């Protein structure tokens, strides 16, 4: 598989400004002011926020072209990359994927996270929040992918399992509160800093991994290919997703669910290297059946979106009626942390949504003490959820960061409104998947392919 993906800091370029250590949610970065900073790789959750905020770069006045070229190689950047080479960087599997795309013996499948379609256009001169799902699908075909699917489908699948798991835990005495498990940096944080809380994590794989598992099983049958010939790539806004894909638990089918993960920025590299005029591309559809999604699946890209999607389905399953318009609006208001209470046919359900690990510590303390009065909690490591992920287009001007986040968020809410289906359980292709292959949510087949386990790693204090 090549070199493992990780976050790092070039000691030669680092100025010691400590912006990275200030933004690190787990105190994994240390060093004196004015001196280069280092990352404790065992403690790092791979969120990439340090990559986003770093402003120290290789200057042509201080470094030769050859030296900068060598740094580009170390960072895995394309040979024709002519942007700034920053001190904090993410080394992914870009070069590996590029090589595979040139090979003919693989049938190459790809999926895209919801946050990608609302940020990729920024790399090609368009405004923040411009939605480009059709051009995205077209671009992926032109860089060499044979089958273009959508992680939003995997998000709908996640809701089918996660909403069912939540109701099952509530009704049958399971471990509560239940934590979402979509964000791999959050999962890593629990495994390293709070391993005693592992049973609270949902056993659901993330949408990326669920979709990958379906590509290698159901999707293989649909396309007439054997799983061994499939190469599955995910395009994600996150710098931790490659690490998630590398977990040994993520191969229940006998094959890795996802073979490689590229960030939004790395996809832009691919498109540019292929000399594709992104803005001139036609609007194309994602392939079916694993590319059709509901508005609920789209919401996974924003903080509170997983919760809203899950509650849409939980409400309609229990109440046997449509969710009233605006009922979950509170989940879209405010930043950092928010809570909502619902009465579902006599079932009192209290939930929390937290974006940023600094907003969850006191809630975790309540859970440990046994005093938590809520049943369900969504946690995203990045400040605004996936739209602010470490693998998103870098925002060079600090005074425009919030504008970018606001427009990306509004773009995804608009995309939800534009869909013909707004709840995961009403997605006709999800229904077909259960009918033809999975059986039922939480059933033996879905448990085999869509659920996972977590493990305690070396416990490290999360204090700075």
N, C-alpha and C positions, 0 to 999 in steps of 0.2 A: 504493500500500500504506500510505501514511501514514508517520508518524514511526517511525524505527527503534527497536527495543527496546534498552534499555541499563540499566546500573546507575549510580546517581548519588548524590550527597550534597548535601543542602540546606545551604548554608553558613550560613544564618540560624539553623537548628536545631541544627547540630552543636556539641557542647560541647568537642570535642577530647579526649575520654576515651581515644581510640586503641584501643578494643576492636576496631574494624573493621580497623585496620592490623595488629593482632596476629593476627587470624584469617585475613587474606588470604593465600592459599597462594603467591602470586607476587610479593608486595611491590609491588602496584600502587597502594597507598594511602599517602599521605605527608602530613606536616604536624606542626607542633610540638605538644607536649602543651598542652592548654588553648586551642588555636586550631583553627579548622575544618580538616578533612582534605579532600584532593582525590584524585581517581582518575585515573590515567593510563589513558585509554581504549584506547590501543594495546596496553598490557601486560595489562589486565584480561581474565580468561578468562570473565567473566560467571557465575561459580558462585553468586553471591548469598549467600555466607556472611556477608558484612557486613550484608546486609539482615536476616538472621536474628538477628544478635547485637546490632544497634543498639538502644540504650535511650533515646536522646535524642528527644524528641517535642515537638510544638507544645502548649504549655500555655495553657489558657483564661485564665490569670492574666497571661500575657505577650503573647498574641496575640488580636486581635479575631476575631469569628466570620467577618468578611469575609476577613481575612488567611488564616485556616485554610481557608476555602472555596477561596481562590485556590490554595493549596498542594495541595489535593485535586485540583484540575483539572490542575495541572502533573504530578502523580503518576499521573494517569489513574484516580483512584478514583471509585466511583459517587457520584452526588449525594447519596444518602441514607446514605452511609457515616458511621457515628458512632463509629468506633474511633480509637485514637491515630494521628496522622500523624507518622511517624518521619523522622529526618534522612536515613538511608540507605534508598533506595527503588529499586524496579524499575519502569520504565515499559514496559509491554507493549502489546498490541493489543486490550485488553479492549473499549474503546469501539467499535472497528471491527467486532469480532465481534458485538457487541450489535446494531449496525445491520444487519448481514447477516442475522441471525436473524429480523429483522422483514420481510425481503424475500421475495417469493414466486417470483421467477424463478430462484433457485438451489435445487438439491437438496442439502441440507446433511448431510454425513457427519461423524461424529466417532469418535475412538478415545481410549482411556484407558490410561495407563501403570499397571503393577502397583502402584506405591507410592501411587497416588491412592486406590484402594479401601480402603487400610488407614490413611488419615489424614484423609480428607474429613469423616468423622463427628465429628472433634474440633471442627470449626467449628459443629456443631449440638448441642454439649453432651454428646456421648458420650465414653467413656473412650478413652485412647490405644490404638491397635491394633485397634479394633473394625472388623471386615470388613463392608463394605456394597456388594458388587458388584451385587446385585439392585436396591437402592435407587438406586445410582449410575446404572444403565441407565435406570431409571424417571425419574429427575430429568432426565437428558439429553433424553429424549423430550419432557418437559413444558416445557423451556425453548426447544424449537423445532427440535431436530435430527430429520431424517427417517430416518436410518440410523445405528444405534448399534453400532459395532464395538469391537474391543479390541486394544490394542497388544501384549498377550500373544501374540496370533496372530502379529504381526510379530516378536516375540521368538523364537517357534518357527521362523519362517522364517529369522531371522538365524542361529540355530544350525545349520540345514541347510547354509547357505552357509559360515559361519565354521568349523565343525568340518571340513567338506570342504576348505576352504582351508588349514587347519592341516595336515591329513594330506597334502595335495598338496605343501605347502612342505617338509615333512619328507621325504617319499618322493622328491621330484623336485628337490631342491637349491635350494629357494626361500629368500628372505631370512628368517633366523631370528635371534633370537626374534621371534615375531609378537606384536604388541600388539593388544588389543581396540580397537574404534573406536566403541563405543556411546555414550560420554560426550563430548559436543561440547566441553566445557571442557578435557578432557584432549587432544582433537585440536587445539584452538586452542593449547594450551600447547606441543605438539610443533611445530606450524607456526611459532610465533613464537620460542620459546626454544631449541628443538633441531631445526631443520629438516633437519639431516643424517640424522635418524632417521626421516624420513617414510616411507621404504620398508618400515620395520618395522610400520607400521600395517596392520591388516587392511583390505582394499579394500571390505569390507562396509559398506553404509549402516547406520545405526542402525535399531532396530525401528520407530521413529516414521516414518522416511523410507521404509523398505521397505513398511510398511503403506500409507502415502500413495500410493506408486507403484502398488500393487495396486488401491487405490480408483479411481484415474484410468484404469485399464486393465481388468483382470479384473472389478473391482467394478462399473465402468460397464456392462459387458456384462450382468452378473448382474442389475442393477436396471433395465436398459433405458434408460439415460441417456447422452447424449453427454458426453465429458469436460469440455467447455467450460461445461456447466451445473452441474458439481459444485463445491461449496465444501467443502473438507476441513479440519477442525479437529482438533488434538491437544490433549488435556488432560494436562499433564506436571507433575512435581514440581520441574522445573528452570527456572531463569531464563536458561539459555543455549540452550534448544531453539528459540526463535523465530529466533535468529541462525542456527542450523543450517538451519532451514527456508528462510531467505532466501538461502542459498548458491546461486550460479548452477549448480553441478554437480547440484543436486537437482531437475532437471526433464528427465530422460531421455525421458519420454513425450511431451514437447512442452508439458507443463504443469507447474506447481509441484507437487511431490509433496504438500506440505502447505501450505495457504494461510495458516493462522494457528495460533498456539499460545497456549493459556491455561494458567496455572499452577493448581495445586490451589486456592489461595486465590481466584483470579479466578473459578473455577467456583463456589465458595461465594458470591461476590458475585452471580453470575447467578441462582442458586437463591433467594437471599434477596430480590433485587429483584423476582423473580416471585411472591413471597409463597407459596412452596411449603413445606409442612411436611415437611421431609426425613424426620424420624423416623416419620411416618405413611405414607410411600410404600409401595406393594406391592413385592414382590420380582419383578423382571422379568428376562428373559434378554437377552443381547446377540444381535444379529442374526447369522445364518449366511449364508454360510460363513466370513466373515472375522472372526468373533467367537468361534470355538471355540478353546480353548487347552489346553495341557498344564500340569502342575505345574512343568515345567522353565521354561516361559515366565514363570510367576509369580515365579520366583526372581530375575529381572533387577532387582527392586526393592531387593535387599540386596547389600552388598559380598560378593564371592565367588560370587554367584548366577550370573553369566554363565559363570564358569569351571566351576561345578558342572554347569550345563545342557549346556555344550559337551562336558565329559568324559563325561557320561552317554551322549551319542550316540556320541562317538569310541570309548568302551570297547565298546559293544554292536556297533558296526559292525566293529571289528577282531576282537573276541573271539568274535563270533557267539553270545553268550549274555547273559543278563540280568545287570545290574550287581548285585553282592552288596549287601545292605542295610548301610548305615553305612560303606561303603567311602570315601566322600568327606566324611565327617563333619569332618575336619580343616579343611575350607574354611569351616566354620561357627564355628570356635573362635577366640577372640582378636580383637583389633582392630588396625587400622593395616596390618599386613603379615603374610602367612602363605604357606607354600610346601607343595607336595605333590609326591611322586614316584610315578609309576605305571609298571608293566611291562605293556605292551599287546602281547601275542603277540610278545615279543622286542624290542619298541620301547620304549626307556627314555625316558619323558617327564617332565621336570621343569617345574613351573609356579610362578609367583608371582602373588599377589593383593595389590594395594596400594590402600588407601583413604586419600586425602589426598596431594597432590602432594609434600609434604615427605618422604613415605615411599618415593619412587621415584628420587630423584636419584642415589644411589649405584649403583642397578641400571642406570640409564641410562649412568653412567660406565663400568660394566663392558661394556655393549654397545658403546660407542664405542671402547673399548680392544681389543675382540675377545676378552675373557676371560669373557664371560657363559656360564654352563654350564646355562642353561635354554632352553626352546623356546617357551614361551607365557606371556604376562603380561596379566592383567586389571588395569586402572587405573580407578578412579573418583575424581573430584576432591573430592567431598564426604565428610565423615568417616566416614559409615556407609553410603555408597552413596546411591541415590536416595531412600530413606526420609528422609534428612537434607538433601534438596535445598533450594536457596534459595527455591523457590516453594511449599514446604510450609507448612501452618499455623504461624504464628510462635509460638514457645515463650517466653512472657513470663517464666516463673519458671526461672531458671538451675538451681535445684536439682532440677528435674523433667525436664531435657533428656534425661539418660541413660535415665530411666524411659520416656520417650516413645519413644526409639529402640529400646529393648529390646522394648517391647510391639509396636511396628510390625514389628520383625523377626520376632518370634514369630508375629504374625498372618499374615505371608506364608508362613512355613514351614508353618503349619497349613493355609493355603489350598492349598499344594502337596499335602499329605496328603489333602485332600478331593477332589482331582481324580481322574477315572477313568483318565486317561492321564498318565504321569509323564515321558515323554521326547518331545522334539520330533519325532523321526522316526516316532513312532507316532501322531501327531495325524492322524486320518482326513481332516480338511479340508486339511491341508498336503499329504498324499498326492494328494488330488484336484486341488489347485492345480497341482502339478507335472505330473500326468497331463493335465489339460485345457489348461494354458497355458504353464508354465515349461519343461517338458521334463525337465531334470535339474539338480541343484545344480552350479554352476560352468559350466553350459552357456551357449550364446550368448544365449538370451533372458534368463536370470537375470542374466548379466553386464550386459546392457543396462539392466535396470531396478533391480537390487538392489545393484550395486556402484558405486563412485565413485572419484575421485582426490582428492589433497590437494595443497596448494601452499604453498610458502614465502612467508611474509609478512615484514615488516620484523623482522629478528632483534633481539630485545631481551633483555638479560641478565635472568635471573629472580632475581637476588640483590637483597636488600633494601638 
